[in-house]
Amino acid sequence: MDSMHVDTIMQQASQAFEQYKRIKPAQRAAFLETIAAEIVARKDMLVQMAGEETNLPAARLNGEIGRTTHQLQMFANLIKEGSWVEAVIDTKPNIRKMLIPVGPVVVFGASNFPFAFSTAGGDTASALAAGASVVIKGHPAHQRTSLLVFEAIQAAITQSGMPLYTVQHVTGDYHIGKELVMHPATTSVGFTGSFQGGKALVAYAAQRETPIPVFAEMGSVNPVVLLPEALQTRATELATTFATSITLGAGQFCTNPGLLIGLQSEAFTQFQQLLGAAMEQTSPQRMLHPGIHQAFLKGRSEMLAQQEVSLLEHPAQIVDDTMVGPSLALTSGAALLANPALKEEVFGPHALLVACKDKAELLQVLKSLKGQLTTSIMATTNDLANWQEVVELQISLAGRIILNNPPTGVEVCAAMMHGGPYPATTDARYTSVGTAAIRRWVRPICFQQFSDDLLPDELKQNNPCGIWRLVDNTFTR
Ligand code: NAP
């Protein structure tokens, strides 16, 4: 694919947007539902193809298709109900505001979720719900799967009578990604992947004559704090929980717990041993592709080569280009404070235990961490009363804080926040999961002194859409 081709695609996306943004929410909702139905119709083929391309097991892929169709339905319901446009009306000066779509959106498919964060995943579903046209750059690691999902979208476009270029699909290397971000018709970018990749896209966006936002979800080590009474009373249960969480999907989740922080103590040592034993019992797994496998082995050996990092659970020696066994290492709070390399993500089934000498050091460690998607706290009621500062620090640290549960597992729901302070994402105000993900692709428009016949339905005086609105400072429908 060349620049001329990218230009054609973005022109088509622009023209499609002009028509698509005018389509009534009920019809857009039906379009999203038809995409879901077309995906379900291809389910067996999709699972087989994605299995071949990603090494992910059929049960996981079937679950992920369920998540993907659920997301499409959730956004369909959101726009059918309609209040998401945040209509605000001040009748006295006759000023009225609502959210409208920004324009064509470029979505980069993620490697680790071939369905839910890829071609018809959350970014695409939320952008289409908002009324934006979408250009997808399929992830090179699962291109056949991506094209088959796109076929489902195209079938839905035809059946629902949507503009032909409402959604387009592009394959190619990073030059194409760069041109898509740089193209003047692109108004926003959605990305899930590496820190380097996300940073590169932000740099391209900033070089444009008209800069645009890049909503990039990048690395996170999802620090877990294990408080003393919880460790004393629930060490075995916590070890089993975290062995499962660390090794889930070969550790290829953005919410994988990479740092487990506690106070140096007998209970912490016992937890280390139980966790190591539980991890030893998990079977080696295949990673998504040889590139991610190589990156994991390199990252892990660099981590283990750092001073004052000791390997607790030795990974099984496997000669294979995608297979890995899990590993667990230990360091001290002081070592982590002295060496930023210990705070880096190792994307795969590996975790670092951090033993702090006292409460002050533990708080210092938390304070020293970069922005995260999640942070968890394992605590009893007494722990929470005695360690209130921990929760305060965690609120500043991450987008989601989890009590007595592991961070893997991201519910698709209205209250979800899947985002967090930089470098977890490029904009901590937004989530890429849940209904609020739609807010990335819209902007407010304010109409002043417009008569009712000239206003969008959402802002007309008698509320023909029946949506919740803030009218003269009172919520009403
Ligand atoms: P990636 O290398 O960041 O690539 C993701 C997408 O961005 C691909 O389509 C890639 O295109 C594109 N891209 C990357 N750098 C680019 C650049 N400079 N210019 C234009 N496009 C660019 O991520 P990945 O392939 O998914 O996995 C690599 C690593 O990312 C993993 O080892 C892991 O560390 C991390 N990762 C993190 C998460 C998370 O949720 N935090 C999820 C998945 C992966 P090309 O490949 O065609 O260049």
Boltz pocket constraint, residues with backbone or C-beta under 6 A from the ligand:
constraints:
  - pocket:
      binder: B
      contacts: [[A, 108], [A, 109], [A, 110], [A, 111], [A, 112], [A, 137], [A, 138], [A, 139], [A, 140], [A, 172], [A, 173], [A, 174], [A, 175], [A, 177], [A, 178], [A, 192], [A, 193], [A, 194], [A, 195], [A, 196], [A, 197], [A, 198], [A, 200], [A, 201], [A, 217], [A, 218], [A, 219], [A, 220], [A, 252], [A, 253], [A, 254], [A, 255], [A, 291], [A, 292], [A, 295], [A, 296], [A, 347]]
      max_distance: 6.0
